């Protein structure tokens, strides 16, 4: 490995070094503010390292990792998302009965795993990145332990995550047994073969898709999603919804690209179409039944993964651009939505019930305005980043003549509009009277203003949401130039 390779890997190395520095800082002196500051500094340095690594790309670093504009774009997104999660977590953890310092070490380790994942070009680097991300998240989900839900969610995620990793590893072993190669594009090689060629690679591909389906929360591998989102601390739910799912989808997008140029994606396209339809209908219909905002966002994330699969099935450069932009909009929106839940959670539980937000627009208009903007973006209302992303995906589907998938996506967008607007209506609905007795004690009431770091994070996310909705051109041009390198 030469200096140019190290420069290309600089964002990953900086984030990993930041985790070590924060861990050593905790050993010297326990200070929540100092630890959060070191974590923020490390993530800011990682974002700066993306710019420093840019002149060295594209670069293949051994056979394990490929660093190009595409991977650096997602690396920047991941480090920025982790930065916002740390900003939101500081005020949240300050009011919890736990030692908060190790939380930031786990966030940095999970971020490092996600960065490795988006640069992976080999089964070994995929497993290392995925397991570093997953194991850190197992601990983060159960970190606070204010009530039984945290531990329950952590155990469910651990058991099901371990099972999905076993499927993934065994599937890779079967593909390797047949091909003799562990290069990542070999995942999709069975789809180009005649069915009579061999049973092993097809069985391996099926098992790999089970593992990937779990990580993305696709139907029928979605059952963990609402329970984990509800039980995890609000900032961790934001991290799982964005960084974890975004990194896996970026990996799928890169791995799927070779098949686009070969035109041999018929079998997988049919499978992904079924998964897309099932995920869209299941996510949206079950979200209609929920009275818990975190569970609504969980089912919403299942539906959004289905929308992304529509673009993936469409294939081609336009589809790759649509997926990348949609993920960017999805990151911003989910971070903002869970960010509002985070700043509202000042009791012994997270403020995740719909009743916790009744009349919020009259008491805290700024906070309610942020949540309204995020809900409208998730619904795909114009002048938001979510609208541009959803339009982009629909256009990619229409361009590839995927009429049925486009129709299903349009119908599901209308279904989703109901529960997103339900959140908005709740914010502006006047309370039916003051709560009393036990009900009053259950509602988390914030007796201080929004923490400064959380307020800055939410403000920045709202500006980005509106900016991408009104003037997305420069970002789309950047994405177009980066995606061209993987096709």
C-alpha positions as CSV (number, residue, x, y, z in Angstrom):
1,X,0.0,0.0,0.0
2,X,1.5,3.3,-1.1
3,X,0.8,7.0,0.1
4,X,-1.8,7.4,-2.7
5,X,-3.8,4.5,-1.3
6,X,-3.6,5.9,2.2
7,X,-4.8,9.2,0.9
8,X,-7.8,7.6,-0.8
9,X,-8.7,5.8,2.4
10,X,-8.2,8.9,4.6
11,X,-12.0,9.4,5.5
12,X,-12.2,5.8,6.8
13,X,-8.8,6.1,8.6
14,X,-9.8,9.4,10.2
15,X,-13.1,8.0,11.5
16,X,-11.5,4.9,12.9
17,X,-8.8,7.0,14.6
18,X,-11.4,9.3,16.1
19,X,-13.1,6.2,17.7
20,X,-9.7,5.3,19.3
21,X,-9.1,8.9,20.4
22,X,-12.5,9.2,22.0
23,X,-12.0,5.9,23.8
24,X,-8.7,7.0,25.2
25,X,-10.2,10.3,26.2
26,X,-12.8,8.5,28.2
27,X,-10.1,6.5,29.9
28,X,-8.3,9.7,30.9
29,X,-11.3,11.8,32.0
30,X,-15.1,11.2,31.8
31,X,-16.7,14.3,30.4
32,X,-19.9,14.2,28.3
33,X,-19.2,17.6,26.6
34,X,-15.6,16.7,25.9
35,X,-16.4,13.3,24.4
36,X,-19.2,14.7,22.2
37,X,-16.8,17.5,21.1
38,X,-14.1,14.9,20.2
39,X,-16.7,12.9,18.2
40,X,-18.0,15.9,16.4
41,X,-14.4,17.0,15.6
42,X,-13.6,13.5,14.3
43,X,-16.6,13.4,12.0
44,X,-15.9,17.0,10.8
45,X,-12.3,15.9,10.0
46,X,-13.7,12.9,8.1
47,X,-15.9,15.2,6.0
48,X,-12.8,17.3,5.3
49,X,-10.8,14.1,4.5
50,X,-13.4,13.4,1.7
51,X,-12.2,16.5,-0.1
52,X,-8.5,15.6,0.5
53,X,-9.1,12.1,-0.9
54,X,-10.8,13.4,-4.0
55,X,-7.6,14.0,-6.1
56,X,-6.5,10.4,-5.6
57,X,-9.6,8.8,-7.1
58,X,-10.6,6.5,-8.7
59,X,-8.3,4.0,-7.0
60,X,-8.5,0.3,-6.3
61,X,-6.9,-0.3,-2.9
62,X,-5.9,-4.0,-3.0
63,X,-8.7,-6.2,-4.1
64,X,-10.9,-5.3,-1.1
65,X,-11.8,-1.7,-1.5
66,X,-12.5,0.7,-4.4
67,X,-12.5,4.4,-3.8
68,X,-14.1,6.6,-6.5
69,X,-16.4,9.5,-6.6
70,X,-19.4,7.4,-5.9
71,X,-18.0,5.9,-2.7
72,X,-16.7,9.3,-1.5
73,X,-20.1,10.8,-2.1
74,X,-21.8,8.3,0.1
75,X,-18.9,8.4,2.6
76,X,-19.6,12.2,2.9
77,X,-23.3,11.6,3.3
78,X,-22.6,9.0,6.0
79,X,-20.2,11.1,8.0
80,X,-22.6,14.1,7.8
81,X,-25.5,12.0,9.0
82,X,-23.4,10.7,11.9
83,X,-22.4,14.3,12.7
84,X,-26.1,15.3,12.9
85,X,-26.9,12.2,15.1
86,X,-24.1,13.2,17.5
87,X,-25.4,16.8,17.7
88,X,-28.9,15.5,18.4
89,X,-27.7,12.9,20.9
90,X,-25.8,15.4,23.2
91,X,-28.9,17.0,24.7
92,X,-30.9,13.7,24.6
93,X,-28.3,11.7,26.6
94,X,-27.8,14.5,29.1
95,X,-31.2,13.7,30.6
96,X,-30.8,10.0,30.6
97,X,-29.7,7.8,33.5
98,X,-26.7,6.3,31.8
99,X,-23.1,7.0,31.2
100,X,-23.2,8.7,27.8
101,X,-19.5,8.7,26.8
102,X,-19.3,5.2,25.2
103,X,-22.3,6.0,23.1
104,X,-20.1,8.2,20.9
105,X,-17.5,5.5,20.5
106,X,-20.1,3.1,19.2
107,X,-21.5,5.8,16.8
108,X,-18.0,6.3,15.4
109,X,-17.4,2.6,15.0
110,X,-20.7,2.1,13.3
111,X,-19.9,5.0,10.9
112,X,-16.5,3.4,10.1
113,X,-18.3,0.1,9.2
114,X,-20.8,2.0,7.0
115,X,-17.9,3.8,5.2
116,X,-16.1,0.4,4.5
117,X,-19.4,-1.0,3.2
118,X,-19.9,1.7,0.5
119,X,-16.3,1.2,-0.7
120,X,-16.4,-2.6,-0.7
121,X,-15.5,-4.5,-3.8
122,X,-14.9,-7.9,-2.1
123,X,-16.8,-10.4,0.1
124,X,-14.2,-9.9,2.9
125,X,-14.5,-6.1,3.1
126,X,-18.3,-6.4,2.8
127,X,-18.5,-8.7,5.8
128,X,-16.0,-6.6,7.9
129,X,-17.9,-3.4,7.2
130,X,-21.3,-4.9,7.7
131,X,-20.4,-6.6,11.0
132,X,-18.7,-3.6,12.4
133,X,-21.8,-1.6,11.6
134,X,-24.2,-4.2,12.9
135,X,-22.4,-5.1,16.1
136,X,-22.1,-1.4,17.1
137,X,-25.8,-1.0,16.4
138,X,-26.8,-3.9,18.6
139,X,-25.2,-2.1,21.5
140,X,-26.6,1.3,20.5
141,X,-30.2,0.1,20.3
142,X,-30.1,-1.2,23.9
143,X,-27.8,1.5,25.2
144,X,-30.1,3.8,27.3
145,X,-32.3,1.1,29.0
146,X,-34.8,3.6,30.5
147,X,-37.5,1.0,30.1
148,X,-37.8,-2.6,29.0
149,X,-38.4,-1.6,25.3
150,X,-34.7,-0.7,24.8
151,X,-33.4,-4.1,25.9
152,X,-36.1,-6.0,24.1
153,X,-35.4,-4.1,20.9
154,X,-31.7,-4.8,21.3
155,X,-32.2,-8.5,21.8
156,X,-34.5,-8.8,18.8
157,X,-32.1,-6.9,16.6
158,X,-29.2,-9.0,17.8
159,X,-30.9,-12.4,17.3
160,X,-32.4,-11.6,13.9
161,X,-29.3,-9.7,12.8
162,X,-27.1,-12.6,13.6
163,X,-29.4,-15.0,11.7
164,X,-29.4,-12.7,8.6
165,X,-25.6,-12.5,8.8
166,X,-25.4,-16.3,8.8
167,X,-27.6,-16.4,5.7
168,X,-25.3,-13.8,4.0
169,X,-22.1,-15.6,4.9
170,X,-23.4,-19.0,3.8
171,X,-24.6,-17.6,0.5
172,X,-21.2,-16.0,-0.1
173,X,-19.6,-19.4,0.6
174,X,-21.8,-21.1,-2.0
175,X,-21.1,-18.4,-4.6
176,X,-17.4,-18.8,-3.9
177,X,-17.5,-22.6,-4.1
178,X,-18.9,-22.3,-7.6
179,X,-17.0,-19.3,-9.0
180,X,-13.7,-19.5,-7.1
181,X,-13.8,-15.7,-6.7
182,X,-14.8,-13.4,-3.8
183,X,-15.1,-10.3,-5.9
184,X,-18.4,-8.5,-5.1
185,X,-19.8,-8.5,-8.7
186,X,-19.8,-12.3,-8.5
187,X,-22.9,-11.9,-6.2
188,X,-25.0,-11.3,-9.3
189,X,-23.3,-13.8,-11.7
190,X,-25.9,-16.5,-11.1
191,X,-28.5,-14.2,-12.7
192,X,-26.6,-14.4,-16.0
193,X,-26.3,-18.2,-16.0
194,X,-28.6,-20.8,-17.5
195,X,-30.7,-22.4,-14.8
196,X,-29.1,-25.8,-15.5
197,X,-25.6,-24.5,-14.9
198,X,-25.4,-25.2,-11.2
199,X,-27.7,-25.2,-8.2
200,X,-25.0,-23.7,-5.8
201,X,-24.7,-20.2,-7.1
202,X,-28.5,-19.7,-7.3
203,X,-28.9,-21.0,-3.7
204,X,-26.0,-18.7,-2.7
205,X,-27.7,-15.7,-4.4
206,X,-31.0,-16.4,-2.7
207,X,-29.3,-16.5,0.8
208,X,-27.4,-13.3,0.1
209,X,-30.6,-11.6,-0.9
210,X,-32.2,-12.8,2.4
211,X,-29.3,-11.1,4.3
212,X,-29.6,-7.9,2.3
213,X,-33.4,-7.9,2.6
214,X,-33.1,-8.0,6.4
215,X,-30.6,-5.1,6.5
216,X,-32.9,-3.0,4.3
217,X,-36.0,-4.0,6.1
218,X,-37.7,-5.3,2.9
219,X,-40.9,-7.4,3.1
220,X,-40.9,-10.3,4.2
221,X,-37.8,-9.6,6.3
222,X,-39.2,-6.4,7.9
223,X,-40.7,-7.7,11.2
224,X,-37.8,-6.3,13.3
225,X,-38.1,-2.8,12.0
226,X,-41.1,-1.2,13.9
227,X,-40.0,-2.9,17.2
228,X,-36.4,-1.8,16.9
229,X,-37.3,1.8,15.9
230,X,-39.7,2.1,18.8
231,X,-37.5,0.6,21.4
232,X,-34.2,2.2,20.4
233,X,-33.3,5.7,21.6
234,X,-34.6,8.3,19.1
235,X,-31.1,9.3,17.8
236,X,-30.2,5.6,17.3
237,X,-33.5,5.1,15.3
238,X,-32.4,8.0,13.1
239,X,-29.0,6.3,12.6
240,X,-30.5,2.9,11.7
241,X,-33.0,4.5,9.3
242,X,-30.4,6.5,7.4
243,X,-26.7,5.4,7.8
244,X,-27.4,1.7,8.1
245,X,-29.9,1.3,5.3
246,X,-28.3,3.9,3.1
247,X,-24.9,2.1,3.2
248,X,-26.4,-1.2,2.3
249,X,-28.4,0.2,-0.6
250,X,-25.3,2.0,-1.9
251,X,-23.6,-1.4,-1.9
252,X,-26.5,-3.0,-3.7
253,X,-26.5,-0.2,-6.3
254,X,-22.8,-0.6,-7.1
255,X,-23.1,-4.4,-7.2
256,X,-26.1,-4.3,-9.5
257,X,-24.5,-1.9,-12.0
258,X,-22.5,-4.5,-14.0
259,X,-25.8,-6.3,-14.9
260,X,-27.2,-3.1,-16.3
261,X,-24.5,-2.9,-18.9
262,X,-24.9,-6.6,-19.7
263,X,-28.7,-6.3,-20.0
264,X,-29.0,-9.6,-18.0
265,X,-31.1,-8.6,-15.1
266,X,-34.4,-10.2,-16.0
267,X,-34.7,-12.7,-13.2
268,X,-33.5,-10.4,-10.5
269,X,-35.7,-7.6,-11.9
270,X,-38.8,-9.8,-11.4
271,X,-37.8,-10.7,-7.9
272,X,-37.0,-7.1,-6.9
273,X,-40.4,-6.0,-8.5
274,X,-42.2,-8.4,-6.2
275,X,-40.2,-7.2,-3.2
276,X,-40.9,-3.6,-4.1
277,X,-44.7,-4.1,-4.4
278,X,-44.9,-6.1,-1.2
279,X,-42.7,-3.5,0.7
280,X,-44.7,-0.5,-0.5
281,X,-48.2,-1.9,0.3
282,X,-47.1,-3.5,3.6
283,X,-45.3,-0.4,4.8
284,X,-48.0,2.1,3.9
285,X,-51.0,0.0,5.0
286,X,-49.6,-0.9,8.4
287,X,-48.5,2.7,9.0
288,X,-52.2,3.7,8.7
289,X,-52.9,1.6,11.9
290,X,-50.2,3.2,14.1
291,X,-50.5,5.7,16.9
292,X,-46.8,5.8,17.6
293,X,-44.7,8.2,15.5
294,X,-41.5,6.0,15.6
295,X,-43.5,3.0,14.4
296,X,-45.1,5.2,11.7
297,X,-41.6,6.2,10.5
298,X,-40.5,2.6,10.7
299,X,-43.2,1.4,8.4
300,X,-42.6,4.5,6.3
301,X,-39.0,3.4,5.9
302,X,-40.1,0.0,4.6
303,X,-42.3,1.7,2.0
304,X,-39.4,4.0,1.0
305,X,-37.1,1.0,0.4
306,X,-39.8,-0.3,-1.9
307,X,-39.8,3.0,-3.8
308,X,-36.0,2.7,-4.2
309,X,-36.4,-0.8,-5.6
310,X,-38.6,0.6,-8.4
311,X,-35.6,2.7,-9.6
312,X,-33.3,-0.2,-9.1
313,X,-35.5,-2.4,-11.3
314,X,-35.6,0.4,-13.9
315,X,-31.8,0.1,-14.4
316,X,-29.6,2.4,-16.3
317,X,-27.8,5.7,-15.5
318,X,-31.1,7.6,-14.9
319,X,-32.1,5.0,-12.3
320,X,-28.8,5.2,-10.5
321,X,-29.1,9.0,-10.3
322,X,-32.6,8.6,-9.0
323,X,-31.6,6.2,-6.3
324,X,-28.7,8.4,-5.2
325,X,-30.7,11.6,-5.0
326,X,-33.6,9.8,-3.3
327,X,-31.2,8.5,-0.6
328,X,-29.9,12.0,0.0
329,X,-33.4,13.3,0.4
330,X,-34.3,10.4,2.6
331,X,-31.3,10.9,4.8
332,X,-32.2,14.6,5.4
333,X,-35.9,13.9,6.0
334,X,-35.5,11.0,8.4
335,X,-32.8,12.7,10.4
336,X,-35.1,15.7,10.7
337,X,-38.2,13.7,11.7
338,X,-36.4,11.7,14.3
339,X,-34.5,14.8,15.4
340,X,-37.8,16.4,16.4
341,X,-38.7,13.3,18.4
342,X,-35.3,13.5,20.0
343,X,-35.6,17.1,21.2
344,X,-39.2,16.5,22.4
345,X,-38.1,13.4,24.5
346,X,-37.3,14.9,28.0
347,X,-39.2,12.5,30.2
348,X,-38.5,8.9,31.2
349,X,-39.6,7.8,27.7
350,X,-39.3,9.0,24.2
351,X,-42.1,11.4,23.0
352,X,-43.3,9.0,20.4
353,X,-47.0,8.9,20.9
354,X,-49.3,10.9,18.6
355,X,-50.9,12.5,21.7
356,X,-47.5,14.0,22.7
357,X,-47.7,16.2,19.6
358,X,-51.3,17.3,19.8
359,X,-51.4,21.1,19.6
360,X,-47.6,21.4,19.4
361,X,-47.9,24.1,16.7
362,X,-49.4,26.5,19.2
363,X,-46.9,25.8,22.0
364,X,-43.7,25.3,20.0
365,X,-44.3,26.6,16.5
366,X,-40.6,26.2,15.4
367,X,-40.4,22.6,16.4
368,X,-43.8,21.8,14.9
369,X,-42.7,23.6,11.7
370,X,-39.7,21.4,11.3
371,X,-41.7,18.2,11.8
372,X,-44.3,19.5,9.3
373,X,-41.6,20.1,6.7
374,X,-40.2,16.6,7.2
375,X,-43.6,15.0,7.0
376,X,-44.5,16.9,3.8
377,X,-41.2,15.8,2.3
378,X,-41.8,12.2,3.2
379,X,-45.2,12.5,1.5
380,X,-43.6,14.0,-1.6
381,X,-45.2,17.4,-1.5
382,X,-43.7,19.9,-4.0
383,X,-40.9,22.3,-3.0
384,X,-39.3,19.7,-0.8
385,X,-36.4,17.3,-1.4
386,X,-38.8,14.3,-1.0
387,X,-40.9,15.5,-4.0
388,X,-37.9,15.8,-6.3
389,X,-36.6,12.4,-5.2
390,X,-40.0,10.7,-5.7
391,X,-40.5,12.4,-9.1
392,X,-37.0,11.3,-10.1
393,X,-37.8,7.7,-9.2
394,X,-41.2,7.8,-11.0
395,X,-39.5,9.3,-14.1
396,X,-36.9,6.5,-14.1
397,X,-39.7,3.9,-13.9
398,X,-41.7,5.5,-16.7
399,X,-38.5,5.8,-18.9
400,X,-38.0,2.0,-18.5
401,X,-41.7,1.3,-19.2
402,X,-42.4,-0.2,-15.8
403,X,-46.0,0.8,-15.9
404,X,-47.3,-1.5,-13.2
405,X,-44.6,-0.6,-10.7
406,X,-45.1,3.1,-11.5
407,X,-48.9,2.7,-10.9
408,X,-48.3,0.8,-7.6
409,X,-45.9,3.5,-6.5
410,X,-48.4,6.3,-7.3
411,X,-51.2,4.5,-5.4
412,X,-48.9,4.0,-2.4
413,X,-47.9,7.6,-2.4
414,X,-51.6,8.5,-2.1
415,X,-51.9,6.0,0.8
416,X,-48.8,7.5,2.5
417,X,-50.2,11.0,2.2
418,X,-53.0,10.1,4.7
419,X,-50.8,9.2,7.6
420,X,-48.2,11.9,6.9
421,X,-51.0,14.6,6.9
422,X,-52.4,12.9,10.0
423,X,-49.2,13.9,11.8
424,X,-49.5,17.5,10.5
425,X,-53.1,17.7,11.5
426,X,-52.3,16.5,15.0
427,X,-49.7,19.2,15.3
428,X,-52.3,21.9,14.7
429,X,-55.2,20.3,16.5
430,X,-56.1,22.1,19.7
431,X,-55.8,20.0,22.9
432,X,-59.2,18.9,24.2
433,X,-58.3,20.1,27.7
434,X,-55.4,19.9,30.1
435,X,-54.3,16.4,30.9
436,X,-54.6,15.4,34.5
437,X,-53.5,12.7,36.9
438,X,-51.5,9.8,35.6
439,X,-52.0,10.8,32.0
440,X,-50.3,14.1,32.7
441,X,-47.3,12.4,34.3
442,X,-46.9,10.2,31.3
443,X,-46.5,13.0,28.8
444,X,-42.9,14.2,28.5
445,X,-42.8,17.9,29.1
446,X,-39.7,19.9,28.2
447,X,-39.0,22.6,30.8
448,X,-36.0,24.0,28.9
449,X,-35.5,25.3,25.4
450,X,-34.3,23.1,22.6
451,X,-30.5,22.4,23.1
452,X,-28.3,24.6,21.0
453,X,-26.6,21.8,19.1
454,X,-29.9,20.1,18.3
455,X,-31.5,23.4,17.2
456,X,-28.6,24.0,14.8
457,X,-28.9,20.5,13.4
458,X,-32.6,20.8,12.8
459,X,-32.2,24.2,11.3
460,X,-29.5,22.9,8.9
461,X,-31.6,19.9,7.9
462,X,-34.6,22.1,7.2
463,X,-32.6,24.5,5.0
464,X,-31.1,21.5,3.1
465,X,-34.6,20.0,2.7
466,X,-36.0,23.3,1.2
467,X,-32.9,24.0,-0.8
468,X,-32.9,20.6,-2.6
469,X,-36.6,21.0,-3.2
470,X,-36.4,24.4,-4.8
471,X,-33.0,24.2,-6.5
472,X,-31.7,20.6,-6.9
473,X,-29.8,21.2,-10.2
474,X,-26.2,21.4,-8.9
475,X,-26.6,18.3,-6.7
476,X,-28.2,16.4,-9.6
477,X,-25.3,17.3,-11.9
478,X,-22.8,16.2,-9.3
479,X,-24.6,12.9,-8.8
480,X,-24.8,12.4,-12.6
481,X,-21.0,12.7,-12.9
482,X,-20.3,10.4,-10.0
483,X,-22.8,7.7,-10.9
484,X,-21.4,7.6,-14.5
485,X,-18.2,6.1,-13.0
486,X,-19.9,2.9,-11.8
487,X,-21.7,2.0,-15.0
